[in-house]
Amino acid sequence: MNGRVLRVELRRSAAPWTAALLLTAALAFLYLIPGPWSRGTVRWTDQWTSVALWTRTLLIYLWPLAVGFGALQGLRDHRSRMAELLTSTPRPAWHRAATRAGTSALTLLPAFGLLVLTGGVQVLAGSAYPHLGWVPVSSVGGLSLVAGAVLGMGLGRALPSVLTPPALTVGAVVFTNLLRVSAESAVPSAAVPNRLSLLSPATPEVREVLLTLSGSVHLGQTFWLLGMAATGLALLAAATPRARVLALTPVLAGALLALLLLPSEPRRTYVVDKAAASLVCDGPVCVTKTHAARLDDLAGPGKRALRLLHGALGEKAPDEIRESTALRGLGDTPERDRDTVLVDFDDGLIVGAKGKELTRALLAQGLAPACLPRSQSESGTLEDLAAQSVAAGWVLGELKPFRGTVHKLSDQNEVARPVWRKLRALPRVEQRARIEALHAEALSCEDDNLATLPGGAS
């Protein structure tokens, strides 16, 4: 394809407008609509893997649009009534097909690349963990837009009707939603068989910053999308009904090969990035390499919290502070360890605190680990928070509510203050025994933590 032909095709084609629309719609969605992509540790501009996976998530909307606009482009010859004239020219049909497909690739790929680059620039401006594991995720995403557009072109030419573009768009929306994957569990899973769900180019909402797609997923989806693009090209070049039927061979072969390669189980689909999950430590305080930039702020308050815990619990006190890396579903009991204070950077008590406030939050988490998770989507219980407030207040000598949660400070005080007064009225030895009992109960999560303290029973 020489430069003159490319310029002419770009002027005649809807591909540049399609690419601009997809890019604008994606950026408007990410920046103007609040959602999990704009907060917490999985924010789309915080880590490279998050950028790649969130932009792939948007394909549930972008991919049907690419298919529909491709079909609209495929109707061009029919609308201009030039189909018979073009078949009489010496220029091979495959050459015209390649020109159209190439134009789409040269516009859609840069548009998707700009979307990824927009997030990537902000990642570079921060302190993210640098790696190249995001490249295959984004590459497959860009390929899916091109393959969808080319398939739409081929079907638009094979079925020259004004109803074809909207019908294909709706069909693509139904296809991606039927295969939609839920991220409610620790590892995302779908209602349909796992292999079938992976034929959708869209990924589920990102919940775990340490999870990424496995290599078998990249390989299987690549074969499926290449087969889709090959069928689109063949349909664009086909001139007879028999040729159109044979043009379906690549997409069927790609689907078969993909189903053989794609993993059958969700836990083989999403794997933990072991390099990102490896620990970086400052003495007894450790975080994952993904959040290594947070270690300096955590180390000092963490060491002070460990000293206070040893003073309060003696030999039963935890010896280290470590970022939690356990995978869990929404609402699942957080990971806990008798020897370790486990930190979750989605917990508002931790992520929003510094200095003495962070020491107090870590002290509370070490004395009475919360039995229900706290994050942007999960609030935990007011009783857990009150129990932590009383326990930390007992060590520090002052009862204060915690900021950073959905529970109002006044509500925390209303629940915690009567318990605090009754605890302080007991002899010192009895107070210590109650705090130790609270610690043991919180580790087991078999009952209401606050009920362990005097006046805490509901």
C-alpha positions, 0 to 999 in steps of 0.5 A: 500500500503506497502513500497515495493510495493510503491517503485516498483511502483515509479520506474515503474511509470512516476508520479515522472517525471511528478511531477518534470516537472510540478513543473519546468515548473511552477517555470520557468513561474513565475520567467522567464516570466514577467507578472502581477504576478511579480509586483504590490500589487498582486505579487505572493510572496506578500500575501498568497491569491496571492500565492494561486490564482496565482498558481491556474491560472497556472493550465490552463497549468499544468492541461492538462499536468497532464491529458496527462501524466496520460493517458500515464501512463494508457497505460503502461499495453497495451504497455507491453502486460501484460493486459491479464496476470494481469487479471489472477492474484489473486490481485484485479483490484481495488488494482492495480488501487489504487496503481497507483492512490496513486503513482500519488497523492504522487508525484503530491501533494508534487510538487504542495505543493512545488510550493505554499511553494516557494511563501509562504517562500517569503511571510513569509520573508515579512510583509504579512497579516497572515491568513488561507483563502488561504488553501482551494484555494491551496487544491483544486488546488492540488486535481485537478492535482491528479484528472486530472492525475487519470482520464487520467490514466483511459481513457488511459487504456480504450482507449489504443491507442498512440493517446490517451495521445495527444488527451486528452491533447489537449482536456483538453487545449480546455476545460480549455480555453473554460471555461476561465474567464476574469478579465477585470471587477471588478469581474472576469466573463466568456463568458459561464454561471458562473457555467460552468466556475467554472468546470475549475480548473484554476482561472483568473489572479489576479487583486484585492488583497482583493478578494478571492473565496467563500466557495461554490466554494471550495465545488462545485469544490471539489465534481466535482474533487472527482467524476472525480478521482472516475471515473478514478479509476473505469476505471482503475479497469474496465474489461468489456465494461459495467463496463466502462460505469458504471464508468462514473457515479461518474463524472456525479454525481459530475458534477451535484452536483457541478452545484447545489452548484456553484454560478450562479453569478460572484459576489457570486464567488469572495468575499472581504476578510473582515478581510483583508480589515479592516482598520488599522489607525494612526490618520487620515491615514488608510490602509487595514490590508493587507498593514498594514506594509506600514502604518509607511511610509505613516503616517508622509507624510500623516499628512503633506499632510493633513495640506497643503491641509487645508492651500490650500482648507480651509474647502473644504479640505479632513480630512483623507487619506485612502487606496481605497478598491473599486472594479473596472474594467480596465479603470474604474474611480477610487473611489473618496471622497470629505472628503478623499484622497484615496490611491492606492498602485498600483499607481506609484506615491504612491508606489515609493515615500517616505518622501517629495516625498510621501507628494507631491504625496498625496498632488497632489492626494488630490488637483486633484484626477486623473480621470483615474487609474494609475498602471502597466497596466494603465498609466492614462493621461498626462493631469491629471499628469500635473494638479496634478503637477501644483496644488502641485507646487502651494502649495509647491512653486516649479513645479516638474514632478512626477516619477513613471509613464510611462510618461517622465519627459520632457513630463510632463514639456512640458505640465505643465510649460506653465500652471504653468507660466500663473497661477503664473501670476494671482493675488493670490486670483485668483490663489486660486480660480483656484485651488479650481475650479480644485479640484471641477472639479477633484472630478466630472471627467466631463471634462479635469482637466487641462482645469480648469487652465489658458492655460490648454485648449487643 
